[in-house]
Amino acid sequence: MARFEIGTVSEGTLRTEDLLPAFADALQGVTEWGAHNGLIAAARAISPESEEAGLMVQGLEYALSECCPPFVYFGSLAGDGADFGFWPDHDEIQEAQRFGTVYEADREYIYSDDHGVWIHVNDHGNVTVLTDDDGKPGNEIWSAV
């Protein structure tokens, strides 16, 4: 599994003509095995001025949300409704910390049964989510400072 990048996909605009290509590019970057090729092609072909363009943006948002790894959401950044991207879901992370299983070899790692991944949150609030490697933390899926 490749490392997933957290951050902005489109910022400073809510214009359909800006969001359509930005979301289509982002979806192409995170889609595995061409699962959304039809949607991406339709988004690139549609006129931003058409009545369907707004619905296409919503469809892209939904597809991008489906492609998120554990503890990540696609949407606008809290406090900035025009900054769309992939962001850590801190509420879900805190929930996993409360109910997850502590890794006995290094008590800073928590295993999430719901997602089958390990979470590490350091004392500065930096988050790293890792694969499960036979009952211990494995490769990094994503991290955020």
C-alpha positions, -999 to +999 in steps of 0.1 A: +000+000+000+014+034-010+016+062+016-015+084+015-010+122+013-029+144+037-036+180+026-053+204+003-068+195-031-084+229-039-084+261-019-097+296-021-126+289-044-160+273-044-164+278-082-176+247-100-152+253-129-123+251-104-136+222-083-144+199-111-108+195-125-093+196-090-115+168-076-112+147-108-074+150-106-075+140-069-098+111-076-075+098-103-046+100-079-063+079-052-083+055-072-070+020-074-074-002-105-095+023-124-125+020-102-137+055-109-125+060-145-160+066-158-168+093-132-134+110-138-140+110-176-175+124-172-162+151-148-136+161-173-161+162-202-189+181-185-194+218-190-190+237-156-219+259-167-243+230-172-270+222-147-254+188-139-220+203-130-230+208-093-242+173-090-210+161-106-189+179-080-210+162-053-205+128-070-167+134-070-168+144-033-186+112-025-162+091-045-132+108-028-147+101+006-150+065-003-112+064-012-100+077+022-079+055+044-088+049+080-092+081+102-092+104+072-121+123+056-124+143+024-141+177+026-135+212+037-110+221+064-126+231+097-126+269+097-121+273+060-150+261+038-130+268+006-101+245+015-110+211+003-087+181+009-080+150+028-079+157+066-074+136+098-106+128+116-095+137+151-128+127+167-125+092+152-089+090+163-097+099+199-125+073+199-100+047+187-076+057+214-103+052+240-114+018+229-084+004+210-059-022+222-026-010+235+005-025+219+024-040+249+059-037+234+054+001+229+025+015+248+023+045+225+006+025+197-031+017+198-047-010+176-080-002+160-101-033+157-126-015+135-100-006+109-072-032+114-045-005+117-022+009+144-024+046+155+004+066+171-002+100+185+028+117+200+028+142+228+027+171+203-005+157+186+013+144+155-006+114+141+007+083+123-015+055+111+003+022+102-006-012+088-009-043+110+022-065+106+013-098+123+000-081+155+025-052+156+028-018+139+039-021+103+043+004+074+030+039+075-003+046+057-004+083+064+008+108+089+001+144+098+019+170+119 
